[in-house]
């Protein structure tokens, strides 16, 4: 794949939905956004200052992005990561 001129990527770390991010990333090619909690855990997401999946997708829609990649990195999943050195 060749990257076209004008390609842009916006990366959002752990955050609640943010109007500033929406404005700054409007129309970007790719948005990488955390989605720490399932939609039924919105109160936990608010208290932890994270997003639910639905909130992250909502940010992507408001930004009018080309593609959205949802992520969640956590030390809680350390045991699930395979040892690739073997």
RAUR-V848887 format. One record per helix or strand. SS is the DSSP state (~ for helix, > for strand). FROM is the first residue (numbers start at 1). TO is the last residue. If there is no record, write none. Layout:
BEGIN
ss=[SS & SS]
from=[FROM & FROM]
to=[TO & TO]
END
This chain:
BEGIN
ss=[> & ~ & > & > & ~ & > & ~ & > & ~]
from=[9 & 19 & 30 & 37 & 39 & 52 & 53 & 67 & 75]
to=[12 & 25 & 34 & 37 & 48 & 52 & 63 & 71 & 80]
END
